[in-house]
Amino acid sequence: MRSCFWFASCTFGQLTLACSSAWGALAGIPGGILSGRLAKWIGIARIISVSIAVFGAIPIVMPLTEPGWRLVLFPIAFAGLTFTVVVYNIAQLSYRQMICPPHLLGRMNAAMRWIVWGTLPLGGLLGGVFGSVLGIRDDLGGSRGEGRERLSFVRRPGP
């Protein structure tokens, strides 16, 4: 959806998208390095929710990307998303392995993979439908959990 948004909303080409995405993806490295420290500081179970609630709020700026100075919002949002995903994945996997009995680890991992990966086609289908109905910018904002109403204060014209 990010690529569809980029080409529909921004007038830059594939190289700018690739550079912006690569810059944003680099945030996974500090996410991996800091996830253990964050889990010790905040708590292994709490970091799962905190990573989504606090760090996950950064990608809300992605739908606000436009040509000009707001182009920088895309790599910032993508970096926030990448950092969040890495911290979340490390924390939730560590927590699941910590609370699950050793003889059930394989089944638990298989069930989690089935649940997470099994919903991706449905999410892709719904993202395409919502993108067609609402528009790519609104769909991208809603896919982060903010919904259209949370973005309306940013796009509302001033007095």
C-alpha positions in Angstrom: 0.0 0.0 0.0 2.9 2.3 0.7 4.1 2.1 -3.0 0.6 2.7 -4.3 0.3 5.7 -2.0 3.7 7.0 -3.1 3.0 6.9 -6.8 -0.6 8.2 -6.4 0.3 11.1 -4.0 3.9 12.1 -4.8 5.5 13.2 -8.0 8.8 11.5 -7.4 10.0 8.3 -9.0 11.1 4.9 -8.0 14.6 5.9 -6.9 13.3 8.4 -4.4 10.9 5.8 -3.1 13.7 3.2 -2.8 16.0 5.7 -1.0 13.2 6.7 1.4 12.3 3.1 2.1 15.9 2.1 2.6 16.5 5.0 5.0 13.3 4.1 6.9 14.2 0.4 7.0 17.5 1.2 8.8 15.5 1.9 11.9 15.2 -1.8 12.4 18.8 -2.0 13.5 18.5 0.3 16.5 15.1 -1.4 17.2 16.9 -4.8 17.4 19.7 -3.4 19.5 17.4 -1.5 21.9 14.6 -4.0 22.3 16.3 -5.9 25.1 17.1 -2.7 27.1 13.6 -1.4 26.5 12.1 -4.7 27.7 14.3 -4.6 30.9 13.4 -1.0 31.5 9.7 -1.1 30.8 9.0 -4.8 31.4 8.9 -7.7 29.0 5.1 -7.9 28.9 4.4 -4.1 29.0 6.8 -3.4 26.1 4.5 -5.2 23.8 1.7 -2.7 24.4 4.0 0.3 24.7 5.8 -0.4 21.5 2.5 -0.3 19.6 1.0 2.6 21.6 4.0 4.9 21.8 6.3 4.0 18.9 3.4 3.0 16.7 2.0 6.5 16.8 4.9 7.7 14.6 3.6 6.2 11.3 0.5 8.4 11.6 2.4 11.0 9.6 2.8 8.8 6.5 -0.5 9.8 4.9 0.5 13.4 5.3 3.4 13.0 2.8 3.3 15.3 -0.2 5.8 16.8 -2.6 7.9 19.5 -1.0 9.1 19.7 2.6 6.5 17.1 3.7 8.3 14.5 1.6 10.5 13.9 4.7 7.5 12.5 6.6 7.6 9.3 4.5 11.0 8.0 5.7 10.3 9.2 9.2 7.0 7.3 9.3 8.6 4.3 7.8 11.4 4.4 10.2 9.0 4.6 13.1 7.0 1.7 11.7 10.2 -0.4 11.2 11.5 0.3 14.7 8.1 -0.5 16.2 7.7 -3.8 14.3 11.2 -5.0 15.3 10.7 -4.1 19.0 7.3 -5.6 19.1 8.3 -8.9 17.3 11.3 -9.4 19.6 9.3 -8.7 22.7 6.2 -10.8 21.9 8.3 -13.8 20.7 10.5 -13.6 23.9 7.4 -13.3 26.1 5.7 -16.3 24.3 8.8 -18.4 24.7 9.1 -17.4 28.3 5.5 -18.4 29.4 5.0 -21.5 27.2 6.1 -24.9 28.5 9.0 -26.3 26.4 7.1 -29.3 25.1 4.5 -26.9 23.6 6.8 -24.4 21.9 6.5 -25.9 18.4 2.8 -26.0 18.5 2.5 -22.5 19.9 4.8 -21.1 17.2 2.9 -23.0 14.5 -0.4 -21.7 15.8 0.9 -18.1 16.0 2.3 -18.3 12.5 -1.0 -19.6 11.1 -2.9 -16.8 12.8 -0.6 -14.0 11.8 0.4 -15.1 8.3 -3.1 -16.5 7.6 -4.7 -13.1 8.0 -2.4 -11.4 5.5 -4.4 -12.3 2.3 -7.6 -11.0 4.0 -5.8 -7.8 5.0 -4.5 -7.3 1.5 -8.0 -7.8 0.1 -9.6 -5.4 2.6 -6.8 -2.8 2.0 -7.5 -2.9 -1.7 -11.2 -2.5 -1.2 -10.8 0.3 1.2 -8.2 2.0 -1.0 -10.6 1.9 -3.9 -13.6 3.2 -1.8 -11.9 5.7 0.5 -8.8 6.6 -1.4 -5.2 5.6 -0.8 -4.4 8.4 1.7 -7.4 7.6 4.0 -6.9 3.9 3.6 -3.2 4.2 4.6 -4.1 6.2 7.7 -6.8 3.7 8.7 -4.4 0.8 8.3 -2.3 2.1 11.1 -5.4 2.1 13.4 -5.9 5.8 13.5 -8.9 6.0 11.3 -10.0 8.9 9.1 -11.3 10.9 12.0 -7.9 11.1 13.7 -6.3 12.5 10.6 -9.1 15.1 10.0 -7.6 17.5 12.5 -4.4 17.7 10.5 -6.1 18.2 7.2 -8.8 20.6 8.4 -8.3 24.1 6.9 -7.2 26.8 9.3 -9.4 29.8 10.4 
